[in-house]
Amino acid sequence: MCSQSDPSPPVPFRRGVFSFHEKGATVKRPRLIDLSQEIFEGAPVFSGHPETKIRVADTFEQTRLRYEEGYGYVTETIDMSTHGTTHVDSISHIDPSPGASTIDRIPLEWFYTEAVCLDISGSPARTYFTVPMIEAALLKDDLDIRPGDTVLINSGHYERRWGTPAWLTDYPGLTREAAEFIFGKGAVNIGQDAPSIDCVLTRSFPAHQVCREMQRINTENLADLRPITGRRFIFCAFPLKIRGGSGSPVRAVAFIEEE
Protein backbone atom coordinates (compact mmCIF):
# COMPACT_ATOMS: atom_id res chain seq x y z
CA MET A 1 0.00 0.00 0.00
CA CYS A 2 1.23 3.50 -0.79
CA SER A 3 2.00 5.84 2.07
CA GLN A 4 -0.83 8.23 2.77
CA SER A 5 1.66 11.08 3.02
CA ASP A 6 3.47 10.23 -0.22
CA PRO A 7 1.51 8.18 -2.77
CA SER A 8 4.50 7.20 -4.90
CA PRO A 9 3.75 5.06 -7.95
CA PRO A 10 3.53 1.40 -6.94
CA VAL A 11 5.92 0.49 -9.78
CA PRO A 12 8.55 2.42 -11.73
CA PHE A 13 6.88 4.63 -14.31
CA ARG A 14 7.12 3.35 -17.87
CA ARG A 15 7.51 5.81 -20.72
CA GLY A 16 4.83 5.78 -23.35
CA VAL A 17 5.19 4.13 -26.73
CA PHE A 18 5.75 7.47 -28.45
CA SER A 19 9.22 9.02 -28.54
CA PHE A 20 11.12 11.69 -30.41
CA HIS A 21 13.37 10.68 -33.30
CA GLU A 22 16.70 11.97 -34.51
CA LYS A 23 16.74 15.22 -36.46
CA GLY A 24 15.68 14.70 -40.04
CA ALA A 25 13.95 11.38 -39.41
CA THR A 26 10.23 10.87 -39.86
CA VAL A 27 8.36 11.40 -36.62
CA LYS A 28 5.53 9.02 -35.87
CA ARG A 29 2.83 11.12 -34.28
CA PRO A 30 -0.01 9.58 -32.30
CA ARG A 31 -3.66 10.22 -32.98
CA LEU A 32 -5.26 12.09 -30.09
CA ILE A 33 -8.80 11.16 -29.02
CA ASP A 34 -10.67 13.44 -26.65
CA LEU A 35 -12.43 11.47 -23.90
CA SER A 36 -13.69 14.51 -22.00
CA GLN A 37 -17.10 16.02 -21.49
CA GLU A 38 -17.61 19.73 -22.03
CA ILE A 39 -17.79 22.16 -19.13
CA PHE A 40 -20.90 24.25 -19.63
CA GLU A 41 -23.60 26.09 -17.74
CA GLY A 42 -26.02 23.58 -16.27
CA ALA A 43 -23.89 20.50 -16.95
CA PRO A 44 -25.28 17.44 -15.11
CA VAL A 45 -23.59 16.88 -11.76
CA PHE A 46 -23.59 14.14 -9.14
CA SER A 47 -26.41 14.48 -6.62
CA GLY A 48 -25.51 17.05 -3.97
CA HIS A 49 -22.71 18.71 -5.92
CA PRO A 50 -23.07 22.41 -6.84
CA GLU A 51 -24.31 23.37 -10.28
CA THR A 52 -21.86 24.54 -12.91
CA LYS A 53 -22.18 28.25 -13.65
CA ILE A 54 -20.24 30.28 -16.19
CA ARG A 55 -20.42 34.06 -16.41
CA VAL A 56 -18.73 36.68 -18.57
CA ALA A 57 -16.43 38.74 -16.35
CA ASP A 58 -14.98 41.16 -18.91
CA THR A 59 -16.18 42.10 -22.37
CA PHE A 60 -14.34 43.65 -25.31
CA GLU A 61 -16.46 46.78 -24.92
CA GLN A 62 -15.42 47.16 -21.28
CA THR A 63 -11.74 46.37 -21.62
CA ARG A 64 -11.12 48.49 -24.71
CA LEU A 65 -11.70 51.52 -22.52
CA ARG A 66 -8.64 50.58 -20.43
CA TYR A 67 -6.14 50.28 -23.28
CA GLU A 68 -5.07 51.88 -26.54
CA GLU A 69 -5.22 51.09 -30.27
CA GLY A 70 -8.45 49.17 -29.90
CA TYR A 71 -6.98 46.44 -27.73
CA GLY A 72 -9.42 44.55 -25.51
CA TYR A 73 -10.23 41.09 -24.29
CA VAL A 74 -12.95 38.85 -22.89
CA THR A 75 -12.81 36.63 -19.78
CA GLU A 76 -15.18 34.37 -17.89
CA THR A 77 -15.64 33.13 -14.34
CA ILE A 78 -16.46 29.49 -13.63
CA ASP A 79 -18.23 28.29 -10.50
CA MET A 80 -18.21 24.50 -10.33
CA SER A 81 -17.41 21.47 -8.22
CA THR A 82 -13.92 20.05 -8.34
CA HIS A 83 -15.82 16.83 -9.13
CA GLY A 84 -17.83 18.30 -11.98
CA THR A 85 -17.87 16.89 -15.52
CA THR A 86 -14.82 14.76 -16.41
CA HIS A 87 -12.67 14.69 -13.28
CA VAL A 88 -10.30 12.70 -11.11
CA ASP A 89 -10.68 12.01 -7.38
CA SER A 90 -7.72 12.54 -5.09
CA ILE A 91 -7.12 10.10 -2.25
CA SER A 92 -8.16 12.79 0.23
CA HIS A 93 -11.63 12.83 -1.38
CA ILE A 94 -12.43 9.51 0.25
CA ASP A 95 -9.79 9.19 2.99
CA PRO A 96 -10.20 11.46 6.04
CA SER A 97 -6.87 10.35 7.52
CA PRO A 98 -4.39 13.11 8.30
CA GLY A 99 -1.89 13.27 5.47
CA ALA A 100 -4.14 11.64 2.86
CA SER A 101 -2.84 12.92 -0.47
CA THR A 102 -4.61 15.88 -2.01
CA ILE A 103 -4.75 16.34 -5.77
CA ASP A 104 -1.68 18.58 -5.86
CA ARG A 105 0.44 15.94 -4.09
CA ILE A 106 -0.30 12.90 -6.25
CA PRO A 107 2.56 12.08 -8.65
CA LEU A 108 2.06 13.38 -12.18
CA GLU A 109 3.02 9.91 -13.44
CA TRP A 110 -0.34 8.62 -12.26
CA PHE A 111 -2.06 10.87 -14.79
CA TYR A 112 0.05 9.83 -17.79
CA THR A 113 0.06 6.06 -18.11
CA GLU A 114 -0.39 3.15 -20.39
CA ALA A 115 -4.01 2.08 -20.39
CA VAL A 116 -6.59 -0.41 -21.61
CA CYS A 117 -10.30 0.12 -22.21
CA LEU A 118 -12.57 -2.82 -21.43
CA ASP A 119 -15.76 -3.44 -23.38
CA ILE A 120 -18.59 -4.08 -20.92
CA SER A 121 -21.00 -1.97 -22.96
CA GLY A 122 -23.68 -4.63 -23.02
CA SER A 123 -24.36 -4.31 -19.31
CA PRO A 124 -27.92 -3.39 -18.30
CA ALA A 125 -28.63 -0.20 -16.39
CA ARG A 126 -28.21 -0.17 -12.61
CA THR A 127 -26.18 -3.39 -12.46
CA TYR A 128 -22.75 -4.39 -11.15
CA PHE A 129 -19.54 -5.35 -12.95
CA THR A 130 -18.16 -8.59 -11.51
CA VAL A 131 -14.70 -10.16 -11.67
CA PRO A 132 -15.82 -12.73 -14.30
CA MET A 133 -17.10 -9.85 -16.46
CA ILE A 134 -13.74 -8.05 -16.19
CA GLU A 135 -11.89 -11.27 -17.01
CA ALA A 136 -14.15 -11.95 -20.00
CA ALA A 137 -13.62 -8.43 -21.37
CA LEU A 138 -9.85 -8.83 -21.09
CA LEU A 139 -9.96 -12.21 -22.82
CA LYS A 140 -12.26 -11.05 -25.62
CA ASP A 141 -9.83 -8.38 -26.82
CA ASP A 142 -6.61 -10.13 -25.78
CA LEU A 143 -5.78 -7.46 -23.20
CA ASP A 144 -4.00 -7.60 -19.87
CA ILE A 145 -3.64 -5.28 -16.89
CA ARG A 146 -0.04 -4.32 -16.17
CA PRO A 147 1.50 -2.58 -13.16
CA GLY A 148 1.07 1.18 -13.50
CA ASP A 149 -1.87 0.95 -15.93
CA THR A 150 -5.06 2.95 -16.06
CA VAL A 151 -8.10 0.75 -16.71
CA LEU A 152 -11.05 2.42 -18.42
CA ILE A 153 -14.46 0.78 -18.59
CA ASN A 154 -16.80 1.35 -21.50
CA SER A 155 -20.13 0.60 -19.86
CA GLY A 156 -22.11 2.00 -22.80
CA HIS A 157 -23.71 4.46 -20.39
CA TYR A 158 -22.46 7.58 -22.17
CA GLU A 159 -23.49 6.26 -25.58
CA ARG A 160 -27.02 5.34 -24.48
CA ARG A 161 -27.93 7.90 -21.81
CA TRP A 162 -25.84 11.08 -22.09
CA GLY A 163 -28.14 14.10 -22.40
CA THR A 164 -31.09 12.34 -20.76
CA PRO A 165 -32.30 12.25 -17.13
CA ALA A 166 -31.15 8.62 -17.01
CA TRP A 167 -27.53 9.80 -17.09
CA LEU A 168 -27.72 10.46 -13.34
CA THR A 169 -30.04 7.59 -12.38
CA ASP A 170 -29.23 4.45 -14.38
CA TYR A 171 -25.47 3.88 -14.48
CA PRO A 172 -23.82 0.55 -13.60
CA GLY A 173 -20.61 0.18 -11.61
CA LEU A 174 -17.99 -2.04 -10.05
CA THR A 175 -18.38 -4.52 -7.23
CA ARG A 176 -15.81 -4.39 -4.45
CA GLU A 177 -14.28 -7.61 -5.75
CA ALA A 178 -13.95 -6.24 -9.29
CA ALA A 179 -12.20 -3.09 -8.07
CA GLU A 180 -9.87 -5.19 -5.91
CA PHE A 181 -9.13 -7.41 -8.91
CA ILE A 182 -8.17 -4.47 -11.14
CA PHE A 183 -6.05 -2.67 -8.56
CA GLY A 184 -4.60 -6.00 -7.46
CA LYS A 185 -3.10 -6.35 -10.94
CA GLY A 186 -1.18 -3.14 -10.33
CA ALA A 187 -3.45 -0.52 -11.91
CA VAL A 188 -3.24 2.96 -10.39
CA ASN A 189 -6.45 4.42 -11.85
CA ILE A 190 -9.89 3.18 -12.86
CA GLY A 191 -12.12 5.31 -15.11
CA GLN A 192 -15.66 4.96 -16.43
CA ASP A 193 -18.06 6.69 -18.82
CA ALA A 194 -20.50 7.41 -15.99
CA PRO A 195 -20.93 9.77 -13.02
CA SER A 196 -19.23 7.23 -10.73
CA ILE A 197 -17.23 4.02 -10.87
CA ASP A 198 -19.76 2.70 -8.33
CA CYS A 199 -23.26 1.60 -9.32
CA VAL A 200 -25.99 4.18 -8.77
CA LEU A 201 -27.79 1.75 -6.44
CA THR A 202 -25.05 1.64 -3.80
CA ARG A 203 -25.04 3.62 -0.61
CA SER A 204 -21.67 2.28 0.57
CA PHE A 205 -19.56 2.96 -2.57
CA PRO A 206 -17.44 -0.23 -2.45
CA ALA A 207 -15.21 0.70 -5.40
CA HIS A 208 -14.38 4.04 -3.79
CA GLN A 209 -13.69 2.24 -0.52
CA VAL A 210 -11.19 0.06 -2.35
CA CYS A 211 -9.55 3.22 -3.73
CA ARG A 212 -9.20 4.43 -0.15
CA GLU A 213 -7.88 1.14 1.18
CA MET A 214 -5.38 0.63 -1.65
CA GLN A 215 -4.56 4.35 -2.03
CA ARG A 216 -5.50 4.56 -5.71
CA ILE A 217 -7.39 7.09 -7.82
CA ASN A 218 -10.40 7.02 -10.11
CA THR A 219 -11.60 9.08 -13.06
CA GLU A 220 -15.31 9.68 -13.65
CA ASN A 221 -17.66 11.25 -16.18
CA LEU A 222 -15.61 10.20 -19.17
CA ALA A 223 -17.21 10.71 -22.57
CA ASP A 224 -17.52 8.33 -25.53
CA LEU A 225 -15.01 5.51 -25.09
CA ARG A 226 -15.89 3.58 -28.23
CA PRO A 227 -12.88 4.79 -30.26
CA ILE A 228 -10.43 3.24 -27.79
CA THR A 229 -12.44 0.25 -26.55
CA GLY A 230 -10.61 -3.06 -26.76
CA ARG A 231 -7.22 -1.38 -27.19
CA ARG A 232 -4.02 -0.53 -25.35
CA PHE A 233 -2.98 3.12 -25.56
CA ILE A 234 -1.54 6.03 -23.62
CA PHE A 235 -3.95 7.82 -21.30
CA CYS A 236 -3.35 11.41 -20.21
CA ALA A 237 -5.63 13.29 -17.80
CA PHE A 238 -3.75 15.92 -15.82
CA PRO A 239 -5.59 17.67 -12.99
CA LEU A 240 -5.37 21.33 -12.10
CA LYS A 241 -2.85 22.04 -9.35
CA ILE A 242 -5.46 22.91 -6.73
CA ARG A 243 -3.81 23.36 -3.34
CA GLY A 244 -5.39 20.90 -0.93
CA GLY A 245 -7.95 19.83 -3.54
CA SER A 246 -10.03 16.67 -3.20
CA GLY A 247 -10.20 16.34 -6.96
CA SER A 248 -10.03 18.28 -10.20
CA PRO A 249 -11.54 18.53 -13.66
CA VAL A 250 -9.28 16.96 -16.28
CA ARG A 251 -8.91 16.99 -20.05
CA ALA A 252 -8.80 13.25 -20.65
CA VAL A 253 -7.06 12.24 -23.88
CA ALA A 254 -6.04 8.92 -25.42
CA PHE A 255 -2.89 8.70 -27.54
CA ILE A 256 -3.31 6.00 -30.19
CA GLU A 257 -0.36 4.78 -32.22
CA GLU A 258 -1.27 4.84 -35.90
CA GLU A 259 -0.62 1.65 -37.86
KEKE-3310 file (N, C-alpha, C; in steps of 0.2 Angstrom, whole numbers, plus 5000, padded with zeros to 4 digits):
npx = (5004:5002:5010:5001:5005:5013:5010:5018:5021:5016:5024:5039:5038:5033:5039:5029:5023:5027:5040:5053:5062:5078:5085:5079:5073:5058:5044:5034:5018:5006:4988:4976:4963:4949:4942:4934:4921:4911:4913:4900:4887:4875:4878:4876:4877:4884:4873:4870:4881:4887:4879:4885:4891:4894:4900:4902:4915:4923:4921:4924:4920:4920:4934:4941:4941:4951:4963:4974:4974:4963:4964:4958:4949:4941:4935:4930:4921:4921:4911:4911:4910:4924:4923:4916:4909:4921:4932:4945:4947:4955:4965:4962:4949:4941:4947:4949:4960:4973:4985:4982:4983:4981:4975:4985:4997:4998:5008:5013:5015:5005:4994:4998:4999:5001:4987:4971:4956:4941:4928:4912:4900:4888:4881:4867:4857:4860:4866:4879:4897:4906:4920:4921:4916:4925:4936:4932:4930:4944:4949:4942:4947:4960:4968:4978:4981:4993:5006:5005:4996:4982:4965:4951:4933:4921:4906:4895:4886:4887:4886:4872:4864:4868:4864:4851:4839:4842:4855:4860:4854:4854:4866:4878:4891:4906:4908:4915:4924:4928:4934:4945:4951:4956:4964:4972:4980:4989:4985:4984:4974:4956:4944:4928:4914:4903:4894:4900:4912:4906:4891:4875:4865:4871:4874:4885:4897:4907:4918:4925:4928:4938:4947:4951:4957:4967:4974:4973:4967:4953:4944:4931:4915:4919:4919:4913:4919:4921:4930:4942:4940:4944:4957:4975:4983:4990:4986:4981:4977:4978:4976:4971:4982:4977:4978:4977:4966:4952:4950:4949:4944:4948:4956:4954:4963:4966:4981:4984:4993:4996:4994)
npy = (4994:5011:5025:5036:5049:5051:5046:5037:5031:5014:5005:5007:5021:5019:5024:5031:5024:5032:5042:5054:5057:5056:5071:5075:5063:5054:5058:5048:5052:5052:5048:5059:5057:5064:5062:5068:5076:5091:5107:5116:5128:5123:5109:5092:5086:5076:5070:5082:5089:5106:5116:5119:5135:5148:5163:5179:5189:5200:5210:5214:5227:5233:5232:5238:5251:5253:5252:5255:5259:5251:5239:5225:5213:5197:5188:5175:5169:5154:5144:5130:5112:5103:5091:5090:5087:5079:5072:5069:5060:5064:5055:5060:5064:5053:5048:5052:5052:5060:5068:5061:5060:5075:5082:5090:5084:5071:5060:5066:5056:5047:5051:5050:5037:5020:5012:5002:4999:4992:4982:4983:4986:4980:4979:4979:4993:5000:4990:4978:4977:4962:4952:4940:4946:4956:4949:4942:4952:4956:4945:4944:4954:4951:4957:4964:4968:4978:4982:4999:5003:5012:5008:5009:5008:5004:5006:5008:5018:5031:5032:5028:5035:5048:5066:5064:5062:5050:5048:5052:5043:5029:5022:5009:5000:4995:4980:4978:4967:4967:4979:4977:4967:4973:4984:4975:4969:4979:4991:5009:5018:5019:5021:5027:5029:5036:5044:5039:5027:5018:5008:5016:5012:5009:5013:5013:5013:5004:5002:5015:5014:5004:5011:5020:5011:5005:5015:5022:5030:5037:5040:5049:5052:5051:5053:5047:5032:5023:5024:5019:5007:4991:4991:4995:5009:5026:5035:5051:5063:5076:5084:5100:5110:5111:5118:5108:5101:5090:5084:5086:5094:5087:5086:5073:5062:5051:5043:5036:5025:5026:5014)
npz = (5000:4996:5004:5014:5016:5005:4990:4981:4965:4963:4955:4945:4934:4917:4902:4888:4872:4863:4856:4853:4838:4829:4822:4807:4804:4800:4810:4820:4824:4837:4836:4843:4854:4861:4877:4885:4893:4890:4898:4904:4907:4918:4917:4919:4936:4949:4962:4975:4972:4968:4956:4939:4934:4923:4919:4910:4913:4909:4895:4878:4875:4887:4891:4881:4884:4893:4887:4873:4855:4851:4858:4867:4878:4882:4896:4907:4922:4931:4941:4949:4954:4961:4957:4945:4929:4918:4928:4941:4956:4971:4983:4996:4994:4998:5009:5026:5033:5042:5032:5021:5003:4994:4978:4973:4977:4972:4962:4946:4937:4938:4931:4918:4909:4903:4896:4896:4888:4893:4886:4892:4887:4885:4897:4907:4913:4930:4936:4942:4939:4938:4944:4935:4923:4921:4918:4907:4897:4896:4890:4878:4870:4870:4880:4894:4911:4917:4929:4935:4925:4919:4919:4909:4908:4897:4898:4891:4895:4893:4879:4877:4886:4889:4890:4894:4907:4913:4913:4926:4934:4931:4929:4928:4939:4948:4957:4974:4974:4960:4959:4967:4961:4949:4954:4961:4951:4949:4943:4943:4942:4939:4927:4921:4910:4916:4929:4941:4947:4954:4956:4953:4963:4975:4992:4999:4992:4987:4977:4978:4991:4990:4983:4993:5003:4996:4991:4979:4963:4955:4939:4933:4924:4911:4893:4877:4874:4864:4853:4858:4864:4869:4866:4869:4874:4877:4891:4896:4908:4916:4931:4938:4947:4961:4977:4991:4986:4984:4972:4954:4939:4923:4907:4898:4888:4875:4868:4853:4844:4827:4814)
capx = (5000:5006:5010:4996:5008:5017:5008:5023:5019:5018:5030:5043:5034:5036:5038:5024:5026:5029:5046:5056:5067:5083:5084:5078:5070:5051:5042:5028:5014:5000:4982:4974:4956:4947:4938:4932:4914:4912:4911:4895:4882:4870:4881:4874:4882:4882:4868:4872:4886:4885:4878:4891:4889:4899:4898:4906:4918:4925:4919:4928:4918:4923:4941:4944:4941:4957:4969:4975:4974:4958:4965:4953:4949:4935:4936:4924:4922:4918:4909:4909:4913:4930:4921:4911:4911:4926:4937:4949:4947:4961:4964:4959:4942:4938:4951:4949:4966:4978:4991:4979:4986:4977:4976:4992:5002:4999:5013:5010:5015:4998:4990:5000:5000:4998:4980:4967:4949:4937:4921:4907:4895:4882:4878:4860:4857:4859:4869:4886:4902:4909:4926:4921:4915:4931:4941:4929:4932:4951:4950:4939:4951:4967:4971:4980:4982:5000:5008:5005:4991:4975:4959:4945:4928:4916:4899:4889:4881:4888:4883:4865:4860:4871:4859:4845:4838:4844:4862:4861:4850:4854:4873:4881:4897:4910:4908:4921:4929:4930:4939:4951:4954:4959:4970:4977:4984:4994:4983:4984:4968:4951:4939:4922:4910:4898:4895:4904:4914:4901:4884:4870:4861:4875:4875:4892:4902:4913:4924:4928:4932:4944:4952:4954:4961:4973:4977:4972:4963:4948:4942:4923:4912:4922:4914:4912:4925:4921:4936:4948:4938:4947:4964:4980:4985:4992:4980:4983:4972:4981:4972:4973:4986:4973:4981:4973:4960:4950:4949:4950:4942:4954:4955:4956:4965:4970:4986:4983:4998:4994:4997)
capy = (5000:5018:5029:5041:5055:5051:5041:5036:5025:5007:5002:5012:5023:5017:5029:5029:5021:5037:5045:5058:5053:5060:5076:5073:5057:5054:5057:5045:5056:5048:5051:5060:5056:5067:5057:5073:5080:5099:5111:5121:5130:5118:5102:5087:5084:5071:5072:5085:5094:5112:5117:5123:5141:5151:5170:5183:5194:5206:5211:5218:5234:5236:5232:5242:5258:5253:5251:5259:5255:5246:5232:5223:5205:5194:5183:5172:5166:5147:5141:5122:5107:5100:5084:5092:5084:5074:5073:5063:5060:5063:5051:5064:5064:5048:5046:5057:5052:5066:5066:5058:5065:5079:5082:5093:5080:5065:5060:5067:5050:5043:5054:5049:5030:5016:5010:4998:5001:4986:4983:4980:4990:4977:4978:4983:4999:4999:4983:4978:4973:4957:4949:4936:4951:4960:4944:4940:4958:4956:4939:4945:4958:4949:4963:4962:4974:4978:4987:5006:5005:5015:5004:5012:5004:5007:5003:5010:5022:5038:5031:5027:5039:5055:5070:5062:5061:5043:5049:5052:5038:5022:5019:5003:5001:4990:4977:4978:4962:4969:4985:4974:4963:4978:4987:4970:4968:4984:4997:5015:5022:5016:5027:5025:5033:5037:5049:5036:5020:5014:5008:5021:5009:5008:5018:5011:5015:4999:5004:5020:5011:5000:5016:5022:5006:5003:5022:5023:5035:5035:5045:5048:5056:5051:5054:5042:5028:5018:5024:5016:5001:4985:4993:4997:5016:5030:5039:5057:5066:5080:5088:5107:5110:5115:5117:5104:5099:5083:5082:5091:5093:5085:5085:5066:5061:5045:5043:5030:5024:5024:5008)
capz = (5000:4996:5010:5014:5015:4999:4986:4976:4960:4965:4951:4941:4928:4911:4896:4883:4866:4858:4857:4848:4834:4827:4818:4800:4803:4801:4817:4821:4829:4839:4835:4850:4855:4867:4880:4890:4893:4890:4904:4902:4911:4919:4915:4924:4941:4954:4967:4980:4970:4966:4949:4935:4932:4919:4918:4907:4918:4905:4888:4873:4875:4894:4892:4876:4887:4898:4884:4867:4849:4850:4861:4872:4879:4886:4901:4911:4928:4932:4948:4948:4959:4958:4954:4940:4922:4918:4934:4944:4963:4975:4989:5001:4993:5001:5015:5030:5038:5041:5027:5014:4998:4990:4971:4971:4980:4969:4957:4939:4933:4939:4926:4911:4909:4898:4898:4892:4889:4893:4883:4895:4885:4885:4903:4908:4918:4937:4938:4944:4935:4942:4942:4929:4918:4919:4915:4900:4893:4895:4886:4872:4866:4871:4884:4901:4916:4919:4934:4933:4920:4920:4916:4908:4907:4893:4901:4886:4898:4889:4872:4878:4891:4890:4888:4896:4914:4915:4915:4933:4938:4928:4928:4932:4942:4950:4964:4978:4971:4954:4960:4970:4955:4944:4957:4963:4945:4948:4940:4948:4941:4936:4924:4918:4906:4920:4935:4946:4946:4958:4953:4956:4968:4981:4997:5003:4987:4988:4973:4981:4997:4988:4981:4999:5006:4992:4990:4971:4961:4949:4935:4932:4919:4904:4887:4872:4875:4859:4849:4861:4867:4866:4864:4873:4872:4882:4893:4899:4911:4921:4935:4940:4953:4966:4983:4995:4982:4984:4965:4949:4932:4919:4900:4897:4881:4873:4862:4849:4839:4820:4811)
cpx = (5004:5005:5005:4999:5012:5015:5012:5020:5021:5023:5033:5039:5037:5034:5032:5027:5028:5035:5048:5061:5073:5081:5084:5075:5062:5049:5035:5024:5008:4994:4979:4966:4954:4941:4934:4925:4916:4910:4906:4890:4876:4872:4878:4879:4879:4878:4871:4878:4884:4884:4884:4888:4895:4896:4903:4909:4920:4923:4924:4926:4920:4930:4945:4945:4948:4963:4969:4975:4969:4959:4960:4953:4942:4938:4929:4926:4918:4917:4907:4912:4920:4929:4915:4914:4916:4931:4940:4948:4954:4960:4961:4952:4938:4941:4952:4955:4970:4984:4988:4981:4980:4979:4983:4998:5003:5003:5010:5010:5009:4993:4992:5003:4998:4991:4977:4960:4945:4930:4916:4901:4888:4878:4872:4861:4856:4861:4876:4891:4906:4916:4926:4920:4921:4936:4938:4931:4939:4952:4948:4943:4958:4971:4973:4981:4989:5001:5008:5000:4985:4970:4953:4939:4922:4910:4894:4885:4882:4884:4875:4861:4863:4865:4852:4845:4842:4852:4864:4858:4851:4861:4875:4888:4900:4908:4915:4926:4932:4935:4945:4955:4959:4965:4975:4982:4990:4992:4983:4977:4962:4946:4933:4918:4903:4899:4900:4906:4910:4894:4879:4866:4865:4874:4881:4898:4908:4919:4928:4932:4938:4949:4955:4959:4967:4977:4978:4967:4958:4946:4935:4921:4916:4917:4914:4919:4925:4927:4942:4946:4941:4954:4968:4982:4988:4986:4983:4977:4975:4976:4975:4977:4982:4976:4976:4967:4959:4949:4950:4947:4949:4952:4958:4957:4968:4975:4986:4989:4995:4997:5001)
cpy = (5006:5021:5035:5048:5056:5045:5040:5031:5018:5003:5008:5014:5021:5022:5026:5026:5026:5041:5049:5055:5058:5065:5074:5067:5058:5053:5054:5049:5052:5052:5052:5060:5059:5063:5061:5075:5088:5101:5116:5123:5125:5111:5098:5086:5079:5074:5076:5090:5100:5112:5121:5129:5145:5158:5174:5188:5200:5205:5215:5226:5237:5237:5236:5249:5258:5254:5256:5255:5250:5239:5231:5215:5204:5189:5181:5170:5159:5146:5134:5118:5105:5093:5085:5089:5079:5076:5067:5065:5059:5058:5054:5065:5059:5045:5052:5057:5058:5064:5063:5063:5068:5079:5085:5089:5073:5065:5061:5060:5046:5046:5054:5042:5027:5014:5005:5000:4994:4987:4979:4984:4987:4976:4982:4989:4997:4992:4984:4974:4968:4955:4945:4941:4954:4955:4942:4946:4958:4950:4940:4949:4957:4955:4960:4968:4973:4983:4994:5008:5009:5010:5008:5007:5007:5003:5004:5015:5029:5037:5031:5032:5047:5060:5069:5062:5055:5043:5049:5047:5031:5019:5013:5004:4995:4987:4979:4973:4964:4974:4982:4970:4968:4981:4981:4968:4974:4991:5003:5019:5018:5022:5024:5030:5034:5042:5046:5029:5015:5014:5013:5018:5009:5014:5017:5012:5010:5000:5009:5018:5007:5005:5019:5017:5004:5009:5023:5028:5033:5041:5044:5053:5057:5051:5047:5038:5023:5018:5020:5010:4995:4986:4995:5004:5019:5035:5045:5061:5070:5084:5095:5106:5114:5113:5114:5102:5092:5080:5087:5089:5091:5085:5078:5065:5054:5046:5037:5030:5022:5018:5011)
cpz = (5000:5003:5009:5013:5009:4994:4980:4971:4963:4961:4948:4935:4922:4906:4891:4877:4861:4860:4852:4844:4832:4822:4811:4799:4803:4808:4817:4826:4830:4836:4842:4849:4861:4870:4886:4888:4893:4897:4902:4907:4912:4917:4921:4930:4946:4960:4973:4978:4968:4958:4946:4933:4928:4917:4914:4912:4915:4898:4884:4874:4882:4894:4887:4879:4892:4894:4877:4861:4848:4854:4867:4873:4882:4890:4904:4918:4928:4939:4947:4954:4956:4956:4949:4933:4923:4923:4937:4952:4966:4980:4995:5000:4997:5008:5020:5034:5037:5037:5021:5009:4994:4983:4969:4973:4977:4963:4950:4935:4933:4934:4919:4911:4903:4901:4893:4893:4888:4890:4887:4894:4885:4892:4904:4913:4925:4939:4940:4940:4940:4940:4935:4922:4916:4915:4908:4895:4891:4889:4879:4867:4867:4875:4891:4905:4918:4925:4931:4928:4923:4916:4916:4906:4903:4894:4896:4889:4894:4882:4872:4881:4892:4887:4890:4904:4917:4916:4922:4937:4936:4927:4932:4935:4945:4957:4967:4975:4964:4954:4963:4965:4951:4948:4959:4957:4945:4945:4946:4947:4937:4933:4921:4915:4910:4926:4941:4944:4950:4955:4957:4962:4975:4986:5001:4998:4988:4983:4976:4988:4996:4986:4988:5002:5002:4989:4982:4970:4956:4946:4932:4927:4913:4899:4883:4872:4869:4855:4852:4865:4864:4864:4870:4870:4878:4884:4897:4902:4917:4925:4936:4946:4959:4973:4988:4992:4983:4977:4960:4942:4928:4911:4898:4889:4880:4867:4859:4844:4832:4818:4805)
residu = (MET:CYS:SER:GLN:SER:ASP:PRO:SER:PRO:PRO:VAL:PRO:PHE:ARG:ARG:GLY:VAL:PHE:SER:PHE:HIS:GLU:LYS:GLY:ALA:THR:VAL:LYS:ARG:PRO:ARG:LEU:ILE:ASP:LEU:SER:GLN:GLU:ILE:PHE:GLU:GLY:ALA:PRO:VAL:PHE:SER:GLY:HIS:PRO:GLU:THR:LYS:ILE:ARG:VAL:ALA:ASP:THR:PHE:GLU:GLN:THR:ARG:LEU:ARG:TYR:GLU:GLU:GLY:TYR:GLY:TYR:VAL:THR:GLU:THR:ILE:ASP:MET:SER:THR:HIS:GLY:THR:THR:HIS:VAL:ASP:SER:ILE:SER:HIS:ILE:ASP:PRO:SER:PRO:GLY:ALA:SER:THR:ILE:ASP:ARG:ILE:PRO:LEU:GLU:TRP:PHE:TYR:THR:GLU:ALA:VAL:CYS:LEU:ASP:ILE:SER:GLY:SER:PRO:ALA:ARG:THR:TYR:PHE:THR:VAL:PRO:MET:ILE:GLU:ALA:ALA:LEU:LEU:LYS:ASP:ASP:LEU:ASP:ILE:ARG:PRO:GLY:ASP:THR:VAL:LEU:ILE:ASN:SER:GLY:HIS:TYR:GLU:ARG:ARG:TRP:GLY:THR:PRO:ALA:TRP:LEU:THR:ASP:TYR:PRO:GLY:LEU:THR:ARG:GLU:ALA:ALA:GLU:PHE:ILE:PHE:GLY:LYS:GLY:ALA:VAL:ASN:ILE:GLY:GLN:ASP:ALA:PRO:SER:ILE:ASP:CYS:VAL:LEU:THR:ARG:SER:PHE:PRO:ALA:HIS:GLN:VAL:CYS:ARG:GLU:MET:GLN:ARG:ILE:ASN:THR:GLU:ASN:LEU:ALA:ASP:LEU:ARG:PRO:ILE:THR:GLY:ARG:ARG:PHE:ILE:PHE:CYS:ALA:PHE:PRO:LEU:LYS:ILE:ARG:GLY:GLY:SER:GLY:SER:PRO:VAL:ARG:ALA:VAL:ALA:PHE:ILE:GLU:GLU:GLU)
# end
